Amino acid sequence: MNNPQFQALKVEFIKYAILTLFLFVMRAFIAHPIIIIASWLCTLICVGYFIAMVMTYYYR
């Protein structure tokens, strides 16, 4: 697929997915409220990027 918007969204999605995994692992070791809030916020951002990727893929 040669869609630059999709490729850019895919890169951002992968970056936020890695950050989300890191924060959820940190949450297991350090139960600080900031880490808990940041992990859920990153999850929401990651879901938003995934929805944008799906919309870009199907409705271009």
TIVEXRO-493240 format. One record per residue: residue in three letters; z, x, y of N, C-alpha, C in turn. Coordinates in steps of 0.001 Angstrom, whole numbers, always signed. Each point is the difference from the previous one (the first is absolute). Layout:
N
<node ALA,<Z,X,Y>,<Z,X,Y>,<Z,X,Y>>
...
end
This chain:
60
<node MET,<+0,+849,-1179>,<+0,-849,+1179>,<+0,+889,+1234>>
<node ASN,<-867,-309,+927>,<-154,+839,+1177>,<+442,-770,+1247>>
<node ASN,<+1254,-425,+12>,<+545,-759,+1119>,<+1096,+833,+658>>
<node PRO,<-214,+511,+1212>,<+996,+893,+608>,<+1331,-698,+298>>
<node GLN,<-36,-1291,+334>,<+1261,-703,+257>,<+829,-80,-1279>>
<node PHE,<-662,-278,-1115>,<+704,-82,-1276>,<+582,+1358,-378>>
<node GLN,<-763,+1055,+202>,<+479,+1339,-335>,<+1214,+381,+846>>
<node ALA,<-27,-337,+1289>,<+1134,+306,+883>,<+1234,-793,-416>>
<node LEU,<-185,-1265,-339>,<+1127,-812,-453>,<+565,+518,-1313>>
<node LYS,<-888,+468,-881>,<+451,+529,-1279>,<+866,+1240,+190>>
<node VAL,<-384,+874,+914>,<+780,+1210,+268>,<+1370,-368,+568>>
<node GLU,<+34,-932,+953>,<+1278,-425,+572>,<+872,-682,-1050>>
<node PHE,<-607,-798,-861>,<+754,-671,-1057>,<+643,+1016,-932>>
<node ILE,<-749,+1021,-373>,<+538,+1031,-910>,<+1137,+757,+670>>
<node LYS,<-146,+312,+1288>,<+1076,+699,+707>,<+1275,-835,+43>>
<node TYR,<-137,-1281,+327>,<+1182,-851,+60>,<+567,-288,-1383>>
<node ALA,<-832,-31,-1025>,<+503,-200,-1361>,<+848,+1192,-433>>
<node ILE,<-442,+1209,+329>,<+783,+1192,-326>,<+1307,+5,+777>>
<node LEU,<-44,-352,+1284>,<+1216,-65,+804>,<+957,-1060,-542>>
<node THR,<-533,-1133,-430>,<+846,-1058,-554>,<+680,+459,-1283>>
<node LEU,<-754,+648,-876>,<+608,+512,-1232>,<+1095,+1017,+301>>
<node PHE,<-255,+878,+955>,<+1001,+996,+387>,<+1264,-674,+524>>
<node LEU,<-165,-1012,+845>,<+1175,-670,+566>,<+771,-784,-1057>>
<node PHE,<-682,-593,-961>,<+718,-709,-1050>,<+747,+963,-911>>
<node VAL,<-548,+1189,-234>,<+727,+1012,-773>,<+1204,+504,+797>>
<node MET,<-182,+240,+1289>,<+1125,+434,+838>,<+1089,-1067,+54>>
<node ARG,<-429,-1258,-30>,<+956,-1101,+47>,<+917,+0,-1221>>
<node ALA,<-497,+488,-1116>,<+813,+68,-1208>,<+1100,+1052,+142>>
<node PHE,<-261,+1039,+778>,<+986,+1069,+162>,<+876,-188,+1228>>
<node ILE,<-576,-485,+1087>,<+724,-161,+1263>,<-140,-1459,+427>>
<node ALA,<+1068,-749,-105>,<-67,-1425,+342>,<+348,-217,+1471>>
<node HIS,<-701,+681,+865>,<+229,-146,+1435>,<-817,-1183,+517>>
<node PRO,<+554,-791,+906>,<-734,-1186,+490>,<-1353,+314,+630>>
<node ILE,<-127,+1142,+663>,<-1280,+350,+615>,<-1062,+233,-1070>>
<node ILE,<+369,+658,-1092>,<-957,+249,-1084>,<-383,-1311,-669>>
<node ILE,<+945,-906,-167>,<-303,-1295,-614>,<-953,-794,+880>>
<node ILE,<+260,-53,+1295>,<-873,-727,+924>,<-1385,+648,+50>>
<node ALA,<-43,+1333,+54>,<-1286,+707,+62>,<-817,-221,-1272>>
<node SER,<+655,-47,-1147>,<-743,-204,-1244>,<-614,-1392,-48>>
<node TRP,<+732,-1015,+441>,<-564,-1347,+12>,<-1083,-144,+1072>>
<node LEU,<+177,+657,+1126>,<-1019,-41,+1048>,<-1289,+663,-484>>
<node CYS,<+119,+1134,-669>,<-1182,+675,-550>,<-670,-856,-1065>>
<node THR,<+792,-729,-768>,<-576,-899,-994>,<-837,-1076,+665>>
<node LEU,<+511,-584,+1074>,<-749,-1033,+717>,<-1280,+560,+610>>
<node ILE,<+74,+1201,+560>,<-1191,+639,+571>,<-1024,+276,-1094>>
<node CYS,<+475,+461,-1156>,<-888,+296,-1124>,<-686,-1278,-487>>
<node VAL,<+730,-1092,-73>,<-598,-1277,-403>,<-1032,-443,+1034>>
<node GLY,<+303,+198,+1278>,<-961,-344,+1052>,<-1283,+797,-118>>
<node TYR,<+106,+1296,-263>,<-1205,+820,-180>,<-779,-443,-1236>>
<node PHE,<+710,-386,-1064>,<-686,-450,-1206>,<-769,-1296,+269>>
<node ILE,<+614,-926,+716>,<-686,-1250,+347>,<-1211,+283,+887>>
<node ALA,<+157,+929,+953>,<-1131,+366,+858>,<-1116,+649,-811>>
<node MET,<+359,+814,-1006>,<-1019,+608,-861>,<-763,-1054,-774>>
<node VAL,<+718,-975,-546>,<-658,-1052,-766>,<-923,-816,+903>>
<node MET,<+472,-339,+1191>,<-831,-773,+926>,<-1228,+796,+435>>
<node THR,<+171,+1295,+242>,<-1129,+841,+399>,<-999,+137,-1139>>
<node TYR,<+500,+95,-1221>,<-882,+153,-1149>,<-827,-1254,-260>>
<node TYR,<+639,-1162,+74>,<-696,-1237,-340>,<-703,-680,+1170>>
<node TYR,<+520,+175,+1213>,<-548,-720,+1152>,<-594,+945,+1039>>
<node ARG,<-810,+944,-419>,<-571,+941,+945>,<-1228,-526,+654>>
end
